[in-house]
Amino acid sequence: MRSKRIAAIVLAVGMVGSLGLTACGGKKGGVKGEKLTDEAAWVQALEDTASTMNATIRFEISQEAHLNELSMTEAGSGVLEIADGKAYRFLEGRSTGCYEDEGKIIPVDEPIAIEEYIVEQDGVMVEWTKQNDEEWEIETDCGVNAILGDVTEYYFDTPFVQSFMPMYSQFEFDDGMYTYIMERDNVSTWVQLKYVDGRLYSCDYEYTYRTIEEEGELVRTDCVYFVISYGDASIGTLPWEEDSSEGNEEGGEEVVQPKPASEGLEFEYINGANAYAVSDIGTCEDTEIVIPAQYNEYPVTQVRYDAFANCNNITKVVIPEGVTVIGERAFQECKNLVEVVIPSTVTRIDAQAFMYCKQLSQVTIPSGVTVIDIQTFWFCSALEEIVIPETVTTIKESAFSDCEQLARATIGSNVTKIEDYAFSGCENLREIKFNGTVAQWEAIWRNDELWNRRVPAKQIVCADGNYQY
């Protein structure tokens, strides 16, 4: 039984390992390549490339395997940066195709997302890796993915690069490019190199291998394209380095590393949007929820209705930039939720999203939101101040009802409708500021006996004067 062999052919070769070598971006146009004087200059150019301690490599890669009706493809692109004795690699791609398992054809369509830091610490190679949604982890004795000695040695001084060195005479130079073509038995190779300022600038590589398996002819093709730019890379702080909570020696500001995304959350794919919504707390036990900006290679753009409703252990939520919608009852009755960070990209906060969040003491409504929906902040008893941005036009029924500690409210000048009970029961609300004129306030659709029922404020402070009740 062949079971998954076609998948293993591609996966075992590993985009993880191959992409450590490669990089992309700049196939079209770009810098004119130069002709090297002789083989010695060729060898020197590669050695100078390999000794570089600061470089950015942008890459594209694909690996395909075909056997009869079975096929697997891995394709992706990313960036590798080398600087300050460290290396950082980021890759996004996708694995597609099908394999056979116990006589059944199994389709595959899976994302590939890899982020990696490598550095030598105290004589030991340390690798920090995140693949797809698996957690960050620190490994020692990293093997093939480690940097051996010189941080660039693994990425440049490899059999892939070395194989070009004895073949200098087999390359043809034309229009700024060195090109090598080889067809032999069951193997074909095409390589195109460009050199600039005495160092390797780009490589375009295609390798095809054919062999006869028991089940038929297997054809595998590897394609790599990368471009190197020198001297502009910067790695920055490594993920596992401790927060400098004690400040630096010169008394500078403390540097606080961002909290990593929470794990165990559940997500739903949004049909037709190439995006995901966080849909449930799942197995996550964090008290501070950090929603990731991406899931399965696609952006997270929504917090689904009821996603975190009645999660009483949550004290803080950080919603990432890119999220545009917070659904109905998304955080309803999170009774211990004190703080929520809403990004500037949010344009819609649906009804009852934060209803009964009785410990919620601060929230910022982003510019871009146009409607404060029904009962959005009803019974947010600890909320002391609210600023309604200029983009809002409507404050719906009971939006801030029974926010008992609410003392100050600022209402944007573009509000044209305040529905019944919008601020009803806000018994400490003594200061209401309206950013428009008295005339604009008078023109707002509202019922002055209901929208502010049991509110002690007797005037609205407008830009050109006060409106008295």
Secondary structure, 3 states (H helix, E strand, C coil): CCCCHHHHHHHHHCHHHHHCCCCCCCCCCCCCCCCCCCHHHHHHHHHHHHCCCCEEEEEEEEEEEEECCEEEEEEEEEEEEEECCEEEEEEEEEEEEEEEECCEEEEEEEEEEEEEEEEEECCEEEEEEEECCCCCEEEECCHHHCCCCCCCHHHHCCHHHHCCHHHHHHCEEECCEEEEEEEECCEEEEEEEEEECCEEEEEEEEEEEEEEECCEEEEEEEEEEEEEEECCCCCCCCCCCCCECCCCCCCCCCECCCCCCCCCCEEEEECCCCEEEEEECCCCCCCEEECCCEECCEEEEEECCCCCCCCCCCCEEECCCCCCEECCCCCCCCCCCCEEECCCCCCEECCCCCCCCCCCCECCCCCCCCEECCCCCCCCCCCCEEEECCCCCEECCCCCCCCCCCCEEEECCCCCEECCCCCCCCCCCCEEEECCCHHHHHHCECCCCCCCCCCCCCEEEECCEEEEC
